[in-house]
Amino acid sequence: MKLNGNTIFITGGGSGIGRALAEALHQRGNKVVIGGRRRAQLDEVITANPGMEAVEIDMTDPVSIDRVAQHLIATYPALNVLINNAGGMLPDDAAGRIDDALLLSTVTTNFIGPVRLSSALVEHLKSRDDAVIAYTSSVLAFVPLALTAVYSATKAAVHSYVLSQRFMLRDHNVRVLEIAPPWVRTDLMNSREAEQAMPLDAFISETLAVLGSDADEVLVDGAKLFRANPGAGEHDLVNGFNAQMVPVLSQR
Ligand SMILES: NC(=O)c1ccc[n+]([C@@H]2O[C@H](COP(=O)([O-])OP(=O)(O)OC[C@H]3O[C@@H](n4cnc5c(N)ncnc54)[C@H](OP(=O)(O)O)[C@@H]3O)[C@@H](O)[C@H]2O)c1
């Protein structure tokens, strides 16, 4: 996608990857509007970045999503880029009983919400030049982390939806991109200090370089091994990955 001159709405822009991406795009001459639930986080980011704007949105609430979509179209008619980045990740136990509240909130936040938001904005985006719908999925879309089985499944669902939506929009001048980060140092799963995780600034600069290319999948180098899921031979990759990661994460 082009990296300047856009009007961008990015969810989860109050922290982590969303905030860093919002700031990088703001600095490159885009009009950036961030969304999230926590007003204080949003205010902190827009105060630090004059010209950036914010709206409160709850990705689990269809009424909130529709209200924000209508507000965006009315207030920012130039809106041409949606980045569905908000997400939540909690550990679960697929060998036991999955907490129903965790199940519903994870699926709603990570999958249903982004589908609802892109549905609410897609007709508007079809009318714009250089339109983009991007989703932050995860390398766990390709290789699940067994300690976060529900989360991993939501990201696989996002990946699948991206493939379908990209095909269906192929003649509409709306590009559908997937940003699939590896483990990055953010508040997600308290990973800010995790040494094995990628530093946020390195992730953002590598991501922007790919985002500015023709690639539909935005993968930093550290994500490519996961993407190279070997089809029917995936069990070795999945089991090897989890044999390595589960002991590390269980100690945290
Ligand atoms: N960090 C990683 O290792 C990693 C790896 C792969 C993929 N990802 C993905 O990257 C995205 C950003 O995560 P992050 O690492 O930057 O973690 P983060 O700092 O915790 O960001 C998550 C953001 O999502 C927002 N959010 C959560 N639930 C929401 C809801 N119901 N409605 C609206 N906004 C909501 C949060 O804002 P509020 O709480 O204010 O609503 C927060 O700003 C997520 O989709 C995550 O799955 C992260």
The ligand as an SDF file (V2000), in Angstrom:
LIG
                    3D

 48 52  0  0  0  0  0  0  0  0999 V2000
    2.4780   -8.9080   20.5750 N   0  0  0  0  0  0  0  0  0  0  0  0
    2.5390  -10.0580   19.9100 C   0  0  0  0  0  0  0  0  0  0  0  0
    3.4020  -10.9110   20.1630 O   0  0  0  0  0  0  0  0  0  0  0  0
    1.5640  -10.3330   18.7890 C   0  0  0  0  0  0  0  0  0  0  0  0
    1.8640  -11.3740   17.8980 C   0  0  0  0  0  0  0  0  0  0  0  0
    0.9700  -11.6690   16.8770 C   0  0  0  0  0  0  0  0  0  0  0  0
   -0.1950  -10.9310   16.7470 C   0  0  0  0  0  0  0  0  0  0  0  0
   -0.4630   -9.9160   17.6260 N   0  0  0  0  0  0  0  0  0  0  0  0
   -1.7020   -9.1680   17.4470 C   0  0  0  0  0  0  0  0  0  0  0  0
   -1.4060   -7.8010   17.3780 O   0  0  0  0  0  0  0  0  0  0  0  0
   -2.5790   -7.0570   17.7480 C   0  0  0  0  0  0  0  0  0  0  0  0
   -2.1710   -5.9760   18.7510 C   0  0  0  0  0  0  0  0  0  0  0  0
   -1.7060   -6.5840   19.9460 O   0  0  0  0  0  0  0  0  0  0  0  0
   -0.5080   -5.9750   20.7960 P   0  0  0  0  0  0  0  0  0  0  0  0
    0.5530   -6.9840   20.8450 O   0  0  0  0  0  0  0  0  0  0  0  0
   -0.1890   -4.6080   20.3430 O   0  0  0  0  0  0  0  0  0  0  0  0
   -1.1400   -5.9700   22.2760 O   0  0  0  0  0  0  0  0  0  0  0  0
   -1.8520   -4.8110   23.1160 P   0  0  0  0  0  0  0  0  0  0  0  0
   -0.9140   -3.7090   23.3840 O   0  0  0  0  0  0  0  0  0  0  0  0
   -2.4840   -5.4910   24.2640 O   0  0  0  0  0  0  0  0  0  0  0  0
   -2.9360   -4.2750   22.1100 O   0  0  0  0  0  0  0  0  0  0  0  0
   -4.2090   -4.8120   21.9830 C   0  0  0  0  0  0  0  0  0  0  0  0
   -5.1300   -3.6510   21.6540 C   0  0  0  0  0  0  0  0  0  0  0  0
   -6.4220   -4.1430   21.3250 O   0  0  0  0  0  0  0  0  0  0  0  0
   -7.3840   -3.3130   21.9320 C   0  0  0  0  0  0  0  0  0  0  0  0
   -8.5680   -4.0890   22.2380 N   0  0  0  0  0  0  0  0  0  0  0  0
   -8.6400   -5.2650   22.9090 C   0  0  0  0  0  0  0  0  0  0  0  0
   -9.9110   -5.6360   23.0430 N   0  0  0  0  0  0  0  0  0  0  0  0
  -10.6530   -4.6690   22.4370 C   0  0  0  0  0  0  0  0  0  0  0  0
  -12.0490   -4.4740   22.2610 C   0  0  0  0  0  0  0  0  0  0  0  0
  -12.9630   -5.3310   22.7470 N   0  0  0  0  0  0  0  0  0  0  0  0
  -12.4670   -3.3760   21.5970 N   0  0  0  0  0  0  0  0  0  0  0  0
  -11.5720   -2.4940   21.1150 C   0  0  0  0  0  0  0  0  0  0  0  0
  -10.2450   -2.6210   21.2570 N   0  0  0  0  0  0  0  0  0  0  0  0
   -9.8000   -3.6990   21.9220 C   0  0  0  0  0  0  0  0  0  0  0  0
   -6.7240   -2.8040   23.2120 C   0  0  0  0  0  0  0  0  0  0  0  0
   -7.2420   -1.5350   23.5700 O   0  0  0  0  0  0  0  0  0  0  0  0
   -8.3230   -1.3420   24.7570 P   0  0  0  0  0  0  0  0  0  0  0  0
   -7.9620   -2.3370   25.8370 O   0  0  0  0  0  0  0  0  0  0  0  0
   -8.1480    0.0750   25.1640 O   0  0  0  0  0  0  0  0  0  0  0  0
   -9.6310   -1.6040   24.1330 O   0  0  0  0  0  0  0  0  0  0  0  0
   -5.2670   -2.6880   22.8270 C   0  0  0  0  0  0  0  0  0  0  0  0
   -4.9480   -1.3860   22.3990 O   0  0  0  0  0  0  0  0  0  0  0  0
   -3.5570   -8.0790   18.3180 C   0  0  0  0  0  0  0  0  0  0  0  0
   -4.5230   -8.3980   17.3370 O   0  0  0  0  0  0  0  0  0  0  0  0
   -2.6920   -9.2810   18.6000 C   0  0  0  0  0  0  0  0  0  0  0  0
   -3.4140  -10.4760   18.5570 O   0  0  0  0  0  0  0  0  0  0  0  0
    0.4000   -9.5990   18.6400 C   0  0  0  0  0  0  0  0  0  0  0  0
  1  2  1  0
  2  3  2  0
  2  4  1  0
  4  5  1  0
  4 48  2  0
  5  6  2  0
  6  7  1  0
  7  8  2  0
  8  9  1  0
  8 48  1  0
  9 10  1  0
  9 46  1  0
 10 11  1  0
 11 12  1  0
 11 44  1  0
 12 13  1  0
 13 14  1  0
 14 15  2  0
 14 16  1  0
 14 17  1  0
 17 18  1  0
 18 19  2  0
 18 20  1  0
 18 21  1  0
 21 22  1  0
 22 23  1  0
 23 24  1  0
 23 42  1  0
 24 25  1  0
 25 26  1  0
 25 36  1  0
 26 27  1  0
 26 35  1  0
 27 28  2  0
 28 29  1  0
 29 30  1  0
 29 35  2  0
 30 31  1  0
 30 32  2  0
 32 33  1  0
 33 34  2  0
 34 35  1  0
 36 37  1  0
 36 42  1  0
 37 38  1  0
 38 39  2  0
 38 40  1  0
 38 41  1  0
 42 43  1  0
 44 45  1  0
 44 46  1  0
 46 47  1  0
M  CHG  2   8   1  16  -1
M  END
$$$$
